[in-house]
Every structure is written in C-alpha cells, then in structure tokens.
Amino acid sequence: MSLPVHLVPSLGGVAPGELVAVDGDEAHHAVAVRRLRVGEQVVLTDGAGVAVTGEVAGTGKRSMSVRVLDVATAEAPAPAVTVVQAIPKGERGELAVEVLTEIGCARIVPWAASRSVAVWKGERAEKSLAKWRATAREAAKQARRAWFPEVAPMATTTQVADLVSSAALAVVLHEEATSALAAVTVPGDGDVVVVVGPEGGLTREEVAAFEEAGAVTVRLGAEVLRTSTAGVAAVSALLARTRRWA
C-alpha cells in the first residue's frame, strides 16, 4: 500500500534524522482525516523535486512533526508540457486540471478565449483560479508527483501567443486542421505548448495569431473531443513519443 503524501513549503537541505514540521490544512488532513499516528510512515514533498519518507514523531490539532528517514530528489521532467486550457463551463475546468496534472503537465494556463462560455471576472475569477490550483495540488499528491504543476493566472490571447512564440513546439488543437498531431516531431527538451480551445471552437483570428507566433494547427482524429478531455488526449500522444514515457 502506498504511503500518504503531504505537501510542505520547502525541504531544501533536509537530511535523515532531522524533524520536519507540517502545519495548517496539511497537518489537519493528516491527523484528523487520515488519522496518522506517531510511528506511522508518510511521504512529504515540496513539489519542487524533493520528497522524503519519514516517521510521524508527534501530532497536534493542526500540526505534525516527521522524522526524516530517506531523502529523494528528482530532476524536472523534460520536455516540460504547458497546456493552455480555454475556460470551460461548470466543473469541467477542474476535471481538465485534474487529468492534466495526473498525466504530468508542468503548467496549466486558463485562457479567456473569445467563445468561452464561462467568464472569469472579479471575485469569480479569484475563486475559480483557487479551485483550479487546489485541484492541481490534490491531484499531484494523488499521482505522487515530485514536481507539482503551476496553475498560472488567466491569460489573454495575446499572452498565449507570447507563450507559443517562446516554445520549442506549440500545437493548437482544431477539428478543421489538415495536419495530424501524429505527424509532429516532439523535441527532447524545452517547452511544449498545447492550446485547447473552448466549447464553441476557435475563431479564425485566434488561429491566425497562434500560427503567426509559430504554432502548428493539428487535429487528433475524426472524433471531436470535449475541451476538458482533448488536452489529456493530445498530451498523452505527445509524451508517448518522448523519453519520459520510454
């Protein structure tokens, strides 16, 4: 059975035998929900490549101390995959974030596309972004990731075009494209950007802006996927051709 995983702010310089403090919601979840007790083992990670296996040394209502038994470090996966996800309606946004995190994306960027049904403004934008970030955090723990994904603030089309221009490879998923995703050459390093459009589809202006910035417009196949699942299908197809999934 896998050990429970909890997130801490930093594990830099931690060595076996030392104590690591876990506070706040993470400690509450460990002690009150998972009912971890002194002597049980747990995994702590900082989400930035360091994970430790340790033994619970003490608990409180919202605190826990863990004595480090083993320290493991992992390099950031390469190529790094960024998914620009047009904001979908309802809970489909959290679904997309969950599966994209589980599959290993390095960054998820909510995008205010022209035809997005849902609109993030004001307090709603703050709450929605917080939900996406919480979903990514919990999914990363479930997937036992050493590197947690970044969920960036909502981007405009211009900002997405800037991301595209700096990528080693950028693809835009579009059901009207004539090129297949399978024909794209995937780089071994650098950033790969995948742009997923909204329920209402991409506008000609958006496609033109991304292509001008260097993106390749591609289709997955004959089927048209939902915006919440198209990203994970595309990233899977790309990662299957890298050393990450070799």
Rosetta blueprint (number, residue, H / E / L):
1 M L
2 S L
3 L L
4 P L
5 V E
6 H E
7 L E
8 V L
9 P L
10 S L
11 L L
12 G L
13 G L
14 V L
15 A L
16 P L
17 G L
18 E L
19 L E
20 V E
21 A E
22 V E
23 D E
24 G H
25 D H
26 E H
27 A H
28 H H
29 H H
30 A H
31 V H
32 A H
33 V H
34 R L
35 R L
36 L L
37 R L
38 V L
39 G L
40 E L
41 Q E
42 V E
43 V E
44 L E
45 T E
46 D L
47 G L
48 A E
49 G L
50 V E
51 A E
52 V E
53 T E
54 G E
55 E E
56 V E
57 A E
58 G E
59 T E
60 G L
61 K L
62 R L
63 S E
64 M E
65 S E
66 V E
67 R E
68 V E
69 L E
70 D E
71 V E
72 A E
73 T E
74 A L
75 E L
76 A L
77 P L
78 A L
79 P L
80 A E
81 V E
82 T E
83 V E
84 V E
85 Q E
86 A E
87 I L
88 P L
89 K L
90 G L
91 E L
92 R H
93 G H
94 E H
95 L H
96 A H
97 V H
98 E H
99 V H
100 L H
101 T H
102 E H
103 I H
104 G L
105 C L
106 A L
107 R E
108 I E
109 V E
110 P E
111 W E
112 A L
113 A L
114 S L
115 R L
116 S L
117 V L
118 A L
119 V L
120 W L
121 K L
122 G H
123 E H
124 R H
125 A H
126 E H
127 K H
128 S H
129 L H
130 A H
131 K H
132 W H
133 R H
134 A H
135 T H
136 A H
137 R H
138 E H
139 A H
140 A H
141 K H
142 Q H
143 A L
144 R L
145 R L
146 A L
147 W E
148 F L
149 P L
150 E E
151 V E
152 A L
153 P L
154 M L
155 A E
156 T L
157 T H
158 T H
159 Q H
160 V H
161 A H
162 D H
163 L H
164 V H
165 S H
166 S L
167 A L
168 A L
169 L E
170 A E
171 V E
172 V E
173 L E
174 H L
175 E L
176 E L
177 A L
178 T L
179 S E
180 A E
181 L H
182 A H
183 A H
184 V L
185 T L
186 V L
187 P L
188 G L
189 D L
190 G L
191 D E
192 V E
193 V E
194 V E
195 V E
196 V E
197 G L
198 P L
199 E L
200 G L
201 G L
202 L L
203 T L
204 R H
205 E H
206 E H
207 V H
208 A H
209 A H
210 F H
211 E H
212 E H
213 A L
214 G L
215 A L
216 V E
217 T E
218 V E
219 R E
220 L L
221 G L
222 A L
223 E L
224 V L
225 L L
226 R L
227 T H
228 S H
229 T H
230 A H
231 G H
232 V H
233 A H
234 A H
235 V H
236 S H
237 A H
238 L H
239 L H
240 A L
241 R L
242 T L
243 R H
244 R H
245 W H
246 A L
